[in-house]
Amino acid sequence: MLATPRPRSTFSNAQIAAYFYSPCRNQYDEPVPEYFRCRCWKIRKQTSRNGFTNLMQHVRSEHPTFQEEMLAATTAQTSSVAH
């Protein structure tokens, strides 16, 4: 059985990750490499080996209306030149 193809996103994976995630910080307020905190406070790991896969998997499953949310946000928040 073939899976239905996912509709093409208006935003790139990098833009989506920048909108939803911020770097985790240690007790000295220094960024912790590879770990990012979502707006819903869940922490995900991103490695160079898997790119945005872990981050995007979380966004797609936990924030199903992410495209509408990002379209409603300002251009500065989405790091986009134009929607």
Phi, psi and omega in degrees: 000131181272140178280147177290130180295142180287137178297148182295133182283148176287334184245154176282162177301322179296319179293319180295315179297319180295326180287316186270336189241150170228151182296141173288152181233149179272187183295344179260013179063029176260142179297139177263116182302142174079349182248132183228144180255127178283166176299336178270009175078005175280143181258134179232153179256135175237122177246161179294336181289322183251004176058230183266008187305307181297318181294315182290325178300317179295313181300314182294325182275324185261342181229068187298339179259029185300324181294317178296320179298317180289324177295327179282342181284165178285162179300321180296323181291327184265000183052043181241146177289314178205152180285000000 
